[in-house]
């Protein structure tokens, strides 16, 4: 039911047909005259945030809820005659999609600088995917969505990608000495970067569920140097080299032999996997994505809490946030003008950090420059 009628009450609900919408506002354009007694239906994967007269009044969990405003059917139109038959008691409902948005891509648009202990200064490209979820609906609306009618993952792709690359560059510079040791550190890098990004994302009411690194690729000449070194390492054990050559010679002999050699070839074909497995295979534990859905964690005591909770049942920490300090991430009251911890203005933006060598702008708490790799 639309909000341009005079008599009838509204039934407000929303379905995401695109799979990419983070927030949808009703009405989508402007504000509305939601009437007293309007019905709001929230699904299990949604949260409804009710704004009345410009302020966030309440966040509603799954179920059917009755909205209370000063707009009375029919009577409101007569009372609003001085405002051109438009009631000044404006109201909106923001539907927040609480599902986990998977397969969001991140990657380096331009190669990032990395100081390798053995290869010197090189430039790397990195690509991967991450999963995103809204954990603080009101904070997300106030800090990122603003007054937009529809807010999708495409609206924040570029910003989140820049933050991920900056944290990735910092973590690589602090924990990895050479890319020659990179293959064994993919999981460690993924977990470390994801932990560092938690604070960046939480400032906007977002949570990063997982981050995966698909590839980290150096320039072609560096790849060639790595391949040459790998070949040298393979043939350091001459005993294994001779065994491999003997096995290859036997395989060729079995293929070229006729008559009874056909049986020999078949037998060798069955024996070859076991022969090579003895020298060249290693056991790797199988791993796969867990089907279990993770619960929310309290940012204060880190205990598991229900998604619809407004206060932590374990420590009483306030979970429904309106805004955070952009400098130190301290939770702020809705009317706060300055941060009680660091004194930074509540509406202030974090100051960018410029590299002293190439003057490139980086994030406030970056450790290494994304352009030249210099430590800030």
Secondary structure, 3 states (H helix, E strand, C coil): CCCCCCCCCCEECCCCCCCCEEEEEECCCCCECCCCCCEEEECCCEEEEEEECCEEEEEECCEEEECCCCCCCCHHHHHHHHHCCCCCCCEEEEEEECCCEEEEEEECCCCEEEEECCCEEEEEEEEEEEEEEECCHHHHHHHHHCCCCEEEHHHCHHHHHHHHHHHHHHHHHHHCCCHHHHHHHHHHHHHHHHHHHHHHHHCCCEEEEEEEEEEEECCHHHHHHHHHHHHHHHCCCHHHHHHHHHHHHHHHHHHHCCCHHHHHHHHHHHHHHHHHHHHHCCCCCCCCCCCCCCCEECCCCCCEECCCCCECCCCCCECCCCEECCCCCCEECCCCCECCCCCCECCCCCCCEECCCCCCEECCCCCECCCCCCEC
